[in-house]
């Protein structure tokens, strides 16, 4: 699995843990626990990449940790 950065946080609105993959626009997952959210996002990443390939879209090269300015 590519090493894209994953940002995990608690959402009061959703009452779930969310995981965002900033390098893949719109790529997010949720879960009742941090571990479950991280587990769920692995399938979402795979689906995101498969869809991008099918549509002929550019797939970003993983940069790892994003710089915060």
C-alpha positions as CSV (number, residue, x, y, z in Angstrom):
1,X,0.0,0.0,0.0
2,X,1.4,3.4,-0.9
3,X,2.6,5.5,2.1
4,X,0.2,8.4,1.9
5,X,-0.2,10.6,5.0
6,X,-3.3,9.8,7.1
7,X,-4.7,12.4,9.5
8,X,-7.0,11.0,12.1
9,X,-9.3,13.1,14.3
10,X,-12.5,12.9,16.3
11,X,-15.7,14.4,14.7
12,X,-18.2,15.7,17.2
13,X,-20.8,16.1,14.4
14,X,-20.4,12.5,13.2
15,X,-19.6,11.0,16.6
16,X,-16.9,9.0,14.8
17,X,-13.2,8.9,14.3
18,X,-12.3,10.2,10.8
19,X,-9.2,9.6,8.7
20,X,-8.4,12.0,5.9
21,X,-5.8,11.3,3.2
22,X,-4.9,14.8,2.1
23,X,-2.9,13.8,-1.0
24,X,-5.9,12.0,-2.4
25,X,-8.8,14.5,-2.7
26,X,-12.0,13.3,-1.1
27,X,-10.4,10.2,0.3
28,X,-11.7,9.7,3.9
29,X,-13.1,7.0,6.1
30,X,-14.6,6.7,9.5
31,X,-14.8,4.3,12.4
32,X,-16.0,3.9,15.9
33,X,-12.4,3.6,17.1
34,X,-9.2,5.1,15.8
35,X,-8.0,1.6,14.8
36,X,-11.2,0.8,12.9
37,X,-11.1,4.2,11.1
38,X,-7.5,3.4,10.0
39,X,-8.5,-0.1,8.9
40,X,-11.4,1.3,6.9
41,X,-9.3,3.9,5.1
42,X,-7.0,1.2,3.7
43,X,-9.9,-0.1,1.5
44,X,-10.9,3.5,0.6
45,X,-7.3,4.3,-0.5
46,X,-7.2,1.1,-2.7
47,X,-10.6,2.0,-4.2
48,X,-9.5,5.6,-4.8
49,X,-6.4,4.5,-6.6
50,X,-8.3,1.8,-8.7
51,X,-10.9,4.4,-9.8
52,X,-8.2,6.9,-10.7
53,X,-6.4,4.3,-12.9
54,X,-9.7,3.3,-14.6
55,X,-10.4,6.9,-15.4
56,X,-6.9,7.6,-16.6
57,X,-6.3,10.2,-13.9
58,X,-2.9,11.1,-12.5
59,X,-2.1,9.3,-9.2
60,X,-0.1,11.5,-6.8
61,X,3.3,10.3,-5.7
62,X,3.2,9.8,-1.9
63,X,5.1,12.6,-0.2
64,X,4.6,11.4,3.4
65,X,4.2,14.0,6.0
66,X,2.9,17.2,4.7
67,X,4.7,20.4,5.6
68,X,2.7,22.8,7.8
69,X,3.5,26.4,7.4
